[in-house]
Amino acid sequence: MFKKAGAYLACGSQGRSLATAGAAVIEQKIDYTHNNPVVAGFVENDYEYLHSSARDYAGIKGLVKVIIT
């Protein structure tokens, strides 16, 4: 996600970007993304997936540097 002029850009369906204006929408997108490995059956909990930033949200160091404010 990229911050641009007070809004956030997230990748939408079919590779199009969409502007999301609220924290609730961004949180919903993050939760959906974190849940994908669980739905696919790779892990039982989102934070168990090594390549997921859900690890950082759970207080576990992940592979990607994530800054949570």
TORMARRO-642162 format. One line per 2 residues: number of its first residue (from 1); their letters; for each residue x, z, y negated of N, C-alpha, C. Coordinates in pm, 1 decimal. Example, Ala and Ser with C-alpha at 12.3 -4.5 7.8 and 13.67 -1.06 7.14 Angstrom:
1 = as = 1319.0/780.0/569.0/1230.0/780.0/450.0/1320.0/780.0/330.0 ~ 1285.0/708.0/225.0/1367.0/714.0/106.0/1290.0/787.0/-3.0
This chain:
1 = mf = 83.2/0.0/115.9/0.0/0.0/0.0/88.6/0.0/-123.4 ~ 46.5/-71.3/-222.2/122.1/-82.2/-344.9/34.4/-37.0/-460.7
3 = kk = 91.6/42.6/-550.7/14.8/85.5/-667.3/28.7/-20.4/-774.9 ~ -83.0/-64.6/-829.3/-81.3/-167.6/-931.3/-194.8/-141.4/-1029.0
5 = ag = -160.1/-115.0/-1152.6/-257.8/-96.4/-1260.4/-365.2/6.8/-1225.7 ~ -325.0/119.1/-1168.0/-419.2/226.4/-1140.9/-498.2/211.8/-1012.7
7 = ay = -486.7/101.2/-944.6/-557.1/81.4/-817.8/-453.0/65.4/-707.8 ~ -495.3/74.9/-585.9/-405.5/56.1/-473.5/-442.9/-72.6/-402.4
9 = la = -342.3/-143.2/-355.7/-367.5/-264.9/-279.9/-343.5/-236.0/-132.9 ~ -436.4/-274.1/-51.3/-424.2/-258.0/92.7/-456.3/-391.4/156.9
11 = cg = -403.6/-413.7/273.5/-428.6/-539.4/342.9/-568.5/-535.3/402.5 ~ -648.8/-633.0/370.1/-784.9/-640.2/421.6/-791.8/-730.2/543.0
13 = sq = -911.6/-763.1/582.8/-930.5/-850.1/698.0/-875.9/-988.8/668.4 ~ -829.0/-1054.5/767.8/-774.1/-1189.6/760.0/-654.8/-1198.9/665.7
15 = gr = -578.9/-1087.7/650.5/-457.3/-1088.7/572.0/-477.6/-1089.9/421.7 ~ -600.5/-1082.3/376.6/-626.0/-1079.4/232.9/-602.3/-937.6/181.1
17 = sl = -554.5/-927.3/58.5/-538.3/-793.8/2.0/-666.9/-755.1/-69.3 ~ -694.8/-626.3/-69.3/-813.5/-579.8/-138.0/-776.7/-459.3/-222.2
19 = at = -835.5/-449.6/-338.1/-808.4/-336.4/-426.7/-899.5/-221.1/-387.8 ~ -840.0/-105.3/-364.6/-917.0/14.2/-333.6/-894.1/113.5/-445.9
21 = ag = -997.9/167.4/-498.6/-987.5/247.1/-620.3/-992.0/397.4/-597.3 ~ -1016.7/444.6/-477.7/-1032.0/588.2/-460.6/-949.4/646.2/-348.4
23 = aa = -917.0/774.2/-364.1/-839.0/844.3/-262.5/-913.2/850.4/-129.6 ~ -1045.8/863.0/-133.7/-1124.4/870.1/-9.7/-1113.0/740.5/69.7
25 = vi = -1111.9/628.1/0.5/-1099.3/498.0/67.3/-960.4/484.5/128.9 ~ -858.6/525.9/55.3/-721.8/518.6/106.6/-706.0/608.8/228.9
27 = eq = -761.3/729.0/221.7/-754.7/820.4/335.2/-825.0/761.9/457.6 ~ -937.8/695.6/437.8/-1011.1/632.6/547.7/-925.9/523.1/611.7
29 = ki = -856.1/444.2/531.5/-769.6/337.0/583.8/-653.3/395.7/664.0 ~ -593.5/503.7/612.2/-482.2/568.1/682.1/-530.0/626.1/814.5
31 = dy = -643.8/695.3/813.4/-697.8/752.6/937.3/-726.5/644.3/1040.9 ~ -783.9/533.4/996.3/-813.6/422.6/1087.0/-684.3/368.5/1149.6
33 = th = -582.3/348.6/1066.9/-454.4/296.3/1115.9/-388.3/393.4/1212.6 ~ -390.9/521.8/1180.3/-331.1/622.3/1268.1/-403.7/631.3/1401.7
35 = nn = -532.1/601.3/1404.1/-610.3/613.5/1526.6/-595.4/493.4/1620.3 ~ -541.7/382.8/1572.4/-529.4/262.1/1655.4/-454.1/284.8/1787.0
37 = pv = -336.9/351.7/1788.7/-268.3/374.4/1917.3/-348.5/462.6/2013.4 ~ -432.4/550.4/1958.7/-516.8/636.8/2042.3/-624.9/552.4/2108.4
39 = va = -691.5/469.4/2029.0/-797.7/382.6/2081.0/-742.2/285.7/2184.6 ~ -619.8/237.4/2163.3/-557.2/143.3/2256.9/-511.7/211.7/2385.1
41 = gf = -510.8/344.7/2386.7/-472.8/418.3/2506.9/-323.4/440.9/2521.5 ~ -247.1/417.0/2415.4/-101.6/438.2/2422.1/-66.3/586.5/2419.4
43 = ve = -142.8/665.0/2344.4/-119.3/808.6/2329.8/-254.0/881.1/2325.7 ~ -249.3/1012.1/2343.1/-372.2/1091.5/2333.6/-396.6/1140.3/2191.9
45 = nd = -289.7/1161.2/2114.9/-300.3/1209.6/1976.8/-222.1/1115.8/1886.7 ~ -273.1/1093.0/1765.4/-210.0/996.6/1675.4/-64.8/1030.5/1642.6
47 = ye = -31.3/1158.2/1634.1/104.7/1198.8/1599.1/205.3/1178.3/1713.2 ~ 158.2/1146.1/1832.8/248.0/1122.0/1945.4/310.4/982.3/1941.7
49 = yl = 250.7/891.1/1867.9/302.1/754.0/1860.9/425.8/751.1/1771.9 ~ 538.6/714.2/1828.3/667.9/722.7/1761.5/673.3/644.7/1630.9
51 = hs = 606.0/531.8/1622.6/614.1/445.5/1504.9/503.5/472.6/1402.4 ~ 436.7/586.6/1413.1/324.4/616.7/1325.1/362.6/718.0/1217.6
53 = sa = 313.0/695.8/1096.4/334.2/793.8/989.9/246.2/917.0/1012.1 ~ 157.7/913.1/1109.0/76.9/1031.1/1141.8/167.5/1147.4/1179.6
55 = rd = 284.0/1116.2/1231.7/382.0/1220.1/1265.7/419.7/1300.2/1141.2 ~ 442.9/1230.3/1031.0/481.0/1296.6/906.4/367.1/1384.2/853.9
57 = ya = 244.5/1335.7/865.2/129.0/1413.3/820.8/110.3/1538.2/907.2 ~ 160.7/1534.0/1031.5/150.7/1648.7/1121.8/273.1/1740.2/1111.6
59 = gi = 366.9/1705.7/1021.0/486.5/1788.0/1003.2/598.8/1756.2/1099.5 ~ 589.7/1640.5/1166.4/692.9/1596.6/1260.6/766.0/1478.5/1198.1
61 = kg = 899.9/1479.5/1203.2/974.9/1369.3/1144.0/949.6/1240.9/1221.6 ~ 914.0/1137.5/1148.6/891.4/1005.6/1208.4/1009.3/913.4/1184.1
63 = lv = 995.1/789.3/1223.2/1102.2/691.3/1206.8/1108.8/634.1/1065.7 ~ 997.6/634.9/996.1/989.0/576.5/862.8/983.4/691.2/761.2
65 = kv = 1054.7/675.1/650.1/1051.3/777.9/546.8/915.8/773.5/475.8 ~ 841.6/883.1/484.3/709.8/891.1/423.4/710.7/1008.7/325.5
67 = ii = 665.2/982.3/204.6/654.5/1087.3/104.2/507.3/1122.5/89.6 ~ 473.0/1245.4/120.2/335.4/1291.1/113.9/322.2/1384.5/-4.6
69 = t = 233.8/1348.4/-97.4/216.1/1432.8/-216.9/77.9/1491.4/-221.2
